Amino acid sequence: MFCSLQQDILEQVKESGELRVISRDNLTTCYRGDTGLTGFEYTLAQRFADELGVRLKMIIVEDDRQAIDAIRRGEGHLAVGLKVIPRYETSVRFGPSYRQIRRQIIYRRGNKHPRDIRDLAGILVEVAQDCECIEVLRDIGAKEPDFIWREHSSVKTEELLSLVSRRKVDVTIADSHEIALIRQIYPELGIAFDIGEPQSLAWGFPLGPDNSLHIAANRFFEKIKGNGEMANITEQYYGHMKRFNYIESRKFLHHVKFRLQKYINHFKTAAIRHGVDWHLLSAIGYQESHWNPSAVSYTGVRGIMMLTSDTAKQLGVKNRTDVRQSIFGGARYFAHLRRRIPQRIVEPDRTWFALASYNVGFGHVEDARILTQRAGANPDRWEDVREFLPLISKRKWYARTRYGYARGHEPVQFVRNIRRYYDKLVWLDRLEKGTSL
């Protein structure tokens, strides 16, 4: 209930101390991980709540239509991640657009690759109600009499994508930002071509004369676009997923099934003991050795967590090829490195710096942070420091540092890979538990 008829919505939010935000449960918006809610739209909403000085309450719905209905009923102050389409404009007031997406025809790799609409003649295109593409399909059908399609009112796009991957459905349609994420765990999905015009994403606010919260959101987006925060959040959720490697993705899923299951209890137990997310710890193990306890590198590091002999001695690891000792040692070492990162550096940058230190050494990461600061960039921001890390492999730069030469490009790739593996493990875990992505 609103606090007072005289107060505008922004005042009500601040007085109640709570911002109620409506979102779909989806990889592109908001989903639950081991440590709570996460996702691109969740992070944006949390940042807006912080800006207003209030707590965030997420209200999860199935699709955009339910989100619109919830706004009409006054259940939330705003809805996130909505597609800006004409029929919604009679129900919500859209905020500024912050992302462009495309609708894409999705098929299964190994089948004939459709190049245009004519290649789909006689093939049933099955779409979910939440794809918001019915008008486009009707237009195509009017021009191409052999184009056939069917809408599923009770099946979500994610489910249809799974069915395409399993050869249960021939073709479906998905949004470009969704398929960029989900094909990491369904690598058999192929992108055929785009249909229709690009669409914008925006937040939706209640209609009516009171636009106080809408104005506050406009200022918020203007601020985070100007200071780089919007780019940072986008990079956090999508940057490491730009690269898709079919063979690598299939190999990863194979190792999850046949290797990770042997050691998963060690990862989970070590993670609890040392306060680390087990998905992250497992991702480090995969990046280091592909979960191979007998792995040895040309530099002499070995074991599932690839510990050096010196590090192993410091950690009390007597046998680096012993699975349990290696995993527990790696967990302890990572937790130690994360504690060494200056307290003013917040997540997720804190974790990225700790990962880089795990790979190249804490001292070399500090050297790169100093170079970053000298150049006028932010030494507490991973996206800035990662641009300077490769410089410590060049004499012109490492001669100015305390710890000298290091292969600085390696920790950058190390962090990028682990972020990708981590996300995949979280999503696969949700699937295994029967939770919708």
C-alpha positions as CSV (number, residue, x, y, z in Angstrom):
1,M,0.0,0.0,0.0
2,F,1.2,3.5,-0.7
3,C,2.2,5.6,2.3
4,S,0.2,8.7,1.5
5,L,-1.9,10.0,-1.4
6,Q,0.1,13.3,-1.3
7,Q,3.4,11.5,-1.8
8,D,4.8,10.8,-5.3
9,I,6.0,7.3,-6.1
10,L,9.7,8.2,-5.6
11,E,8.9,9.6,-2.1
12,Q,6.9,6.5,-1.3
13,V,9.8,4.2,-2.3
14,K,12.2,6.1,-0.1
15,E,9.9,6.3,2.9
16,S,9.1,2.6,2.7
17,G,12.8,1.8,2.2
18,E,11.9,-0.8,-0.5
19,L,12.0,-0.8,-4.3
20,R,9.8,-3.6,-5.7
21,V,11.1,-4.8,-9.1
22,I,9.4,-7.3,-11.4
23,S,11.6,-9.6,-13.5
24,R,11.4,-12.8,-15.5
25,D,13.4,-15.8,-14.2
26,N,15.9,-16.0,-17.0
27,L,19.6,-16.1,-17.7
28,T,19.4,-12.7,-19.3
29,T,17.5,-11.1,-16.4
30,C,17.5,-12.6,-12.9
31,Y,18.1,-16.1,-11.6
32,R,19.2,-17.7,-8.4
33,G,22.7,-18.9,-7.8
34,D,24.3,-20.5,-4.8
35,T,24.9,-17.1,-3.1
36,G,21.5,-15.6,-4.0
37,L,19.9,-13.8,-6.9
38,T,22.2,-12.7,-9.8
39,G,21.9,-11.7,-13.4
40,F,22.2,-8.7,-15.6
41,E,18.9,-7.1,-14.8
42,Y,19.2,-8.0,-11.1
43,T,22.5,-6.2,-10.9
44,L,21.1,-3.1,-12.6
45,A,18.1,-3.1,-10.3
46,Q,20.3,-3.5,-7.2
47,R,22.5,-0.6,-8.4
48,F,19.4,1.6,-8.8
49,A,18.1,0.6,-5.4
50,D,21.5,1.5,-3.9
51,E,21.3,4.9,-5.7
52,L,17.9,5.5,-4.1
53,G,19.2,4.3,-0.7
54,V,16.6,1.5,-0.3
55,R,16.6,-2.3,-0.3
56,L,15.6,-4.2,-3.3
57,K,12.8,-6.7,-3.5
58,M,12.6,-8.9,-6.7
59,I,9.2,-10.2,-7.8
60,I,9.7,-13.1,-10.2
61,V,7.2,-13.8,-13.0
62,E,7.2,-16.2,-16.1
63,D,7.3,-13.7,-19.0
64,D,6.9,-10.1,-20.1
65,R,3.1,-10.3,-20.3
66,Q,2.9,-11.3,-16.6
67,A,5.3,-8.5,-15.8
68,I,3.1,-6.0,-17.6
69,D,0.0,-7.3,-15.7
70,A,1.9,-7.1,-12.4
71,I,2.7,-3.4,-13.1
72,R,-1.0,-2.7,-13.9
73,R,-2.0,-4.3,-10.6
74,G,0.5,-2.2,-8.7
75,E,2.5,-5.2,-7.5
76,G,5.8,-3.5,-8.3
77,H,7.3,-0.1,-8.9
78,L,8.9,-1.1,-12.2
79,A,9.6,-4.1,-14.5
80,V,13.0,-4.8,-16.0
81,G,14.2,-6.3,-19.3
82,L,11.1,-5.5,-21.3
83,K,11.0,-5.4,-25.1
84,V,9.9,-2.0,-26.3
85,I,7.0,-3.0,-28.6
86,P,4.0,-0.9,-29.5
87,R,1.3,-2.9,-27.7
88,Y,3.1,-2.5,-24.4
89,E,3.2,1.3,-24.7
90,T,-0.5,1.4,-23.7
91,S,0.3,-0.3,-20.5
92,V,3.6,1.0,-19.3
93,R,5.9,4.0,-19.6
94,F,9.2,2.9,-21.0
95,G,12.5,4.2,-19.7
96,P,15.5,4.8,-21.8
97,S,16.7,1.9,-24.1
98,Y,19.9,0.3,-22.9
99,R,20.4,-2.7,-25.2
100,Q,19.6,-3.7,-28.7
101,I,18.7,-7.4,-29.4
102,R,17.8,-9.4,-32.5
103,R,15.4,-12.2,-33.1
104,Q,17.2,-15.2,-34.5
105,I,16.2,-18.4,-36.2
106,I,17.7,-21.3,-34.2
107,Y,18.3,-24.8,-35.7
108,R,20.4,-27.8,-34.6
109,R,23.9,-28.1,-35.8
110,G,24.3,-31.1,-38.1
111,N,21.0,-30.4,-39.8
112,K,20.9,-28.3,-43.0
113,H,21.8,-24.7,-42.2
114,P,18.9,-22.5,-43.3
115,R,20.2,-19.3,-45.0
116,D,16.9,-17.5,-45.4
117,I,13.2,-17.8,-45.1
118,R,12.9,-19.8,-48.3
119,D,15.1,-22.5,-46.8
120,L,12.4,-23.0,-44.1
121,A,9.7,-24.0,-46.6
122,G,7.8,-27.0,-45.2
123,I,9.7,-27.0,-41.9
124,L,7.6,-26.3,-38.8
125,V,9.0,-23.3,-36.9
126,E,7.8,-23.6,-33.3
127,V,7.9,-20.6,-31.1
128,A,7.1,-19.7,-27.5
129,Q,4.6,-17.0,-26.5
130,D,7.3,-15.1,-24.8
131,C,9.3,-14.6,-28.0
132,E,7.0,-11.7,-28.9
133,C,7.4,-12.4,-32.7
134,I,3.9,-13.4,-33.8
135,E,3.3,-10.3,-35.9
136,V,6.6,-10.8,-37.7
137,L,5.7,-14.4,-38.4
138,R,2.3,-13.5,-39.7
139,D,3.9,-11.0,-42.1
140,I,6.4,-13.6,-43.3
141,G,3.6,-16.2,-43.7
142,A,1.6,-13.7,-45.8
143,K,4.5,-13.4,-48.2
144,E,5.8,-17.0,-48.1
145,P,2.9,-19.5,-48.4
146,D,5.2,-22.4,-47.6
147,F,6.3,-20.9,-44.3
148,I,4.6,-22.7,-41.4
149,W,4.8,-21.9,-37.7
150,R,3.1,-22.8,-34.4
151,E,2.9,-20.9,-31.2
152,H,3.1,-22.7,-27.8
153,S,1.2,-20.9,-25.1
154,S,2.6,-23.0,-22.2
155,V,6.2,-23.6,-23.3
156,K,9.0,-21.1,-22.8
157,T,11.7,-20.3,-25.3
158,E,14.3,-22.0,-23.1
159,E,12.4,-25.2,-23.2
160,L,12.1,-25.1,-27.0
161,L,15.8,-24.5,-27.3
162,S,16.4,-27.6,-25.2
163,L,14.1,-29.5,-27.5
164,V,15.9,-28.3,-30.6
165,S,19.2,-29.4,-29.1
166,R,17.7,-32.9,-28.4
167,R,16.2,-33.1,-32.0
168,K,12.6,-33.0,-30.7
169,V,12.0,-29.7,-32.5
170,D,13.4,-28.6,-35.8
171,V,13.6,-24.9,-35.6
172,T,12.6,-22.2,-33.1
173,I,13.2,-18.4,-32.6
174,A,15.2,-16.8,-29.7
175,D,16.5,-13.4,-28.8
176,S,20.2,-12.8,-29.6
177,H,21.3,-12.1,-26.0
178,E,19.5,-15.2,-24.7
179,I,21.0,-17.6,-27.3
180,A,24.5,-16.1,-26.7
181,L,24.3,-17.4,-23.2
182,I,22.3,-20.6,-23.5
183,R,24.3,-22.2,-26.3
184,Q,27.2,-22.3,-23.9
185,I,25.4,-25.3,-22.3
186,Y,23.6,-26.4,-25.5
187,P,26.4,-26.2,-28.0
188,E,24.5,-28.1,-30.7
189,L,22.3,-25.0,-31.2
190,G,23.1,-23.1,-34.3
191,I,22.2,-19.5,-35.3
192,A,20.7,-19.5,-38.8
193,F,19.8,-15.8,-39.5
194,D,18.0,-12.8,-38.1
195,I,14.3,-12.0,-38.7
196,G,12.5,-8.8,-38.3
197,E,13.9,-5.5,-37.0
198,P,16.2,-5.1,-34.0
199,Q,14.4,-4.6,-30.7
200,S,15.2,-2.4,-27.8
201,L,15.2,-3.4,-24.1
202,A,14.0,-0.9,-21.4
203,W,12.5,-0.8,-18.0
204,G,8.7,-0.3,-17.7
205,F,6.9,2.0,-15.2
206,P,3.3,2.5,-14.4
207,L,1.3,4.9,-16.6
208,G,-0.2,8.0,-15.0
209,P,0.6,11.6,-14.1
210,D,3.2,10.6,-11.5
211,N,6.5,10.0,-13.4
212,S,8.9,10.8,-10.4
213,L,10.4,7.3,-10.4
214,H,10.7,7.3,-14.2
215,I,12.6,10.5,-14.1
216,A,14.9,9.1,-11.3
217,A,15.6,6.1,-13.5
218,N,16.4,8.2,-16.5
219,R,19.0,10.1,-14.5
220,F,20.3,6.8,-13.1
221,F,20.9,5.4,-16.6
222,E,22.4,8.7,-17.8
223,K,24.8,8.5,-14.9
224,I,25.9,4.9,-15.3
225,K,26.3,5.2,-19.1
226,G,28.5,8.3,-18.5
227,N,30.7,6.9,-15.8
228,G,31.2,3.5,-17.4
229,E,29.2,1.4,-14.9
230,M,26.8,0.3,-17.6
231,A,29.6,-1.0,-19.7
232,N,31.1,-2.8,-16.7
233,I,27.8,-4.6,-15.9
234,T,27.4,-5.6,-19.5
235,E,30.9,-6.9,-19.6
236,Q,30.4,-8.8,-16.3
237,Y,27.5,-10.8,-17.8
238,Y,28.2,-10.9,-21.5
239,G,31.8,-10.0,-22.2
240,H,33.3,-13.4,-21.5
241,M,30.5,-15.1,-23.5
242,K,31.3,-13.3,-26.8
243,R,33.6,-16.1,-27.7
244,F,31.8,-19.4,-28.6
245,N,33.9,-22.5,-29.4
246,Y,31.8,-25.5,-30.4
247,I,34.5,-28.1,-29.8
248,E,35.6,-26.5,-26.5
249,S,32.0,-26.4,-25.2
250,R,31.3,-30.1,-26.1
251,K,34.6,-31.1,-24.4
252,F,33.6,-29.2,-21.3
253,L,30.2,-30.9,-21.1
254,H,31.9,-34.3,-21.6
255,H,34.3,-33.6,-18.7
256,V,31.5,-32.4,-16.5
257,K,29.7,-35.7,-17.0
258,F,32.7,-38.1,-16.8
259,R,35.4,-36.3,-14.7
260,L,33.8,-33.7,-12.4
261,Q,31.4,-36.2,-10.9
262,K,34.3,-38.1,-9.5
263,Y,35.7,-35.1,-7.6
264,I,32.6,-32.9,-7.0
265,N,32.3,-33.8,-3.3
266,H,35.9,-32.7,-2.7
267,F,35.2,-29.3,-4.5
268,K,32.1,-28.8,-2.4
269,T,33.7,-29.7,0.9
270,A,36.8,-27.6,0.3
271,A,34.6,-24.7,-0.9
272,I,32.6,-24.7,2.3
273,R,35.7,-24.9,4.5
274,H,37.4,-22.0,2.8
275,G,34.4,-19.8,2.0
276,V,34.6,-20.2,-1.8
277,D,31.8,-20.9,-4.2
278,W,32.2,-24.5,-5.3
279,H,31.3,-23.7,-8.9
280,L,34.2,-21.2,-8.9
281,L,36.6,-23.6,-7.3
282,S,35.6,-26.3,-9.9
283,A,36.0,-23.7,-12.7
284,I,39.6,-23.0,-11.5
285,G,40.3,-26.8,-11.5
286,Y,39.0,-27.1,-15.0
287,Q,41.0,-24.2,-16.4
288,E,44.1,-25.6,-14.7
289,S,43.9,-29.3,-15.6
290,H,40.6,-30.2,-17.2
291,W,40.0,-32.0,-13.8
292,N,43.0,-34.3,-14.5
293,P,44.8,-35.2,-11.2
294,S,47.9,-36.3,-13.2
295,A,48.3,-33.1,-15.2
296,V,51.8,-31.7,-15.4
297,S,52.9,-28.5,-17.1
298,Y,56.2,-27.7,-18.7
299,T,57.0,-25.3,-15.8
300,G,56.6,-28.1,-13.2
301,V,53.2,-27.3,-11.7
302,R,51.1,-30.3,-11.3
303,G,47.9,-31.8,-10.1
304,I,44.2,-31.0,-10.5
305,M,44.7,-27.4,-9.2
306,M,48.2,-27.1,-10.7
307,L,50.1,-26.0,-7.6
308,T,53.8,-25.1,-7.7
309,S,56.1,-27.0,-5.4
310,D,56.8,-23.9,-3.3
311,T,53.1,-23.1,-3.0
312,A,52.3,-26.7,-2.1
313,K,54.9,-26.6,0.7
314,Q,53.4,-23.4,2.1
315,L,49.9,-24.9,2.0
316,G,51.0,-28.2,3.6
317,V,50.2,-30.2,0.5
318,K,52.6,-33.2,0.5
319,N,51.3,-34.9,-2.7
320,R,50.2,-32.5,-5.4
321,T,48.7,-35.4,-7.5
322,D,46.5,-36.5,-4.6
323,V,43.0,-35.2,-5.6
324,R,41.8,-34.2,-2.1
325,Q,45.1,-32.5,-1.1
326,S,45.3,-30.6,-4.4
327,I,41.7,-29.3,-4.3
328,F,41.8,-28.3,-0.6
329,G,45.2,-26.7,-1.2
330,G,43.9,-24.8,-4.2
331,A,40.9,-23.6,-2.2
332,R,43.0,-22.4,0.7
333,Y,45.4,-20.6,-1.7
334,F,42.6,-18.8,-3.6
335,A,40.9,-17.8,-0.3
336,H,44.3,-16.5,0.9
337,L,44.8,-14.4,-2.3
338,R,41.3,-13.0,-2.1
339,R,42.0,-11.8,1.5
340,R,45.1,-10.0,0.3
341,I,43.2,-7.9,-2.2
342,P,42.6,-4.4,-0.7
343,Q,39.3,-4.2,1.2
344,R,38.2,-1.2,-0.9
345,I,38.0,-3.4,-4.0
346,V,34.5,-4.8,-4.2
347,E,33.0,-7.8,-5.9
348,P,33.2,-9.0,-8.6
349,D,36.5,-7.3,-9.2
350,R,37.9,-8.7,-6.0
351,T,37.4,-12.2,-7.3
352,W,38.9,-11.4,-10.7
353,F,42.0,-9.9,-9.1
354,A,42.4,-13.0,-6.9
355,L,42.0,-15.3,-9.9
356,A,44.7,-13.3,-11.8
357,S,46.9,-13.6,-8.8
358,Y,46.4,-17.4,-8.7
359,N,47.7,-17.6,-12.2
360,V,50.5,-15.1,-12.4
361,G,51.3,-14.2,-8.8
362,F,50.0,-11.5,-6.5
363,G,53.1,-9.3,-6.9
364,H,52.8,-9.2,-10.7
365,V,49.1,-8.2,-10.4
366,E,50.1,-5.4,-8.0
367,D,52.7,-4.3,-10.5
368,A,50.0,-4.1,-13.2
369,R,47.8,-2.1,-10.8
370,I,50.6,0.4,-10.3
371,L,51.1,0.8,-14.0
372,T,47.3,1.3,-14.4
373,Q,47.3,4.0,-11.7
374,R,50.3,5.8,-13.3
375,A,48.4,5.9,-16.6
376,G,45.5,7.6,-14.9
377,A,43.2,4.6,-15.1
378,N,41.5,2.9,-12.1
379,P,43.8,0.3,-10.4
380,D,40.8,-1.1,-8.4
381,R,38.8,-1.9,-11.6
382,W,39.6,-5.2,-13.3
383,E,38.5,-4.0,-16.7
384,D,41.2,-1.3,-16.5
385,V,44.0,-3.4,-15.0
386,R,43.5,-6.2,-17.5
387,E,44.6,-3.8,-20.3
388,F,47.9,-3.2,-18.5
389,L,48.7,-6.8,-17.4
390,P,50.1,-7.8,-20.9
391,L,52.6,-4.9,-20.7
392,I,54.6,-6.7,-18.0
393,S,55.9,-9.0,-20.6
394,K,57.6,-6.1,-22.4
395,R,61.0,-4.8,-21.2
396,K,59.9,-1.2,-21.6
397,W,57.3,-1.8,-18.9
398,Y,58.5,-4.6,-16.7
399,A,61.8,-2.7,-16.1
400,R,59.7,-0.2,-14.2
401,T,58.1,-2.8,-11.9
402,R,59.1,-4.4,-8.6
403,Y,58.5,-8.0,-9.7
404,G,59.7,-7.8,-13.3
405,Y,58.8,-9.9,-16.2
406,A,55.7,-12.1,-16.4
407,R,53.5,-13.5,-19.3
408,G,50.9,-10.9,-18.6
409,H,48.4,-11.9,-21.2
410,E,47.9,-15.3,-19.5
411,P,46.0,-14.1,-16.4
412,V,43.7,-12.1,-18.6
413,Q,42.7,-15.2,-20.5
414,F,42.7,-17.2,-17.3
415,V,40.1,-15.0,-15.7
416,R,38.0,-14.8,-18.9
417,N,37.9,-18.6,-19.2
418,I,37.1,-19.2,-15.5
419,R,34.2,-16.7,-15.7
420,R,32.8,-18.7,-18.6
421,Y,33.3,-22.1,-17.0
422,Y,31.8,-20.8,-13.7
423,D,28.6,-19.5,-15.4
424,K,28.2,-22.8,-17.2
425,L,28.5,-24.8,-14.0
426,V,26.0,-22.6,-12.3
427,W,23.5,-23.0,-15.1
428,L,24.1,-26.8,-15.4
429,D,23.5,-27.1,-11.7
430,R,20.2,-25.3,-12.0
431,L,19.2,-27.7,-14.8
432,E,20.1,-30.7,-12.8
433,K,18.0,-29.5,-9.8
434,G,15.1,-29.0,-12.2
435,T,15.1,-25.3,-11.8
436,S,14.1,-23.3,-14.8
437,L,17.0,-21.3,-16.3
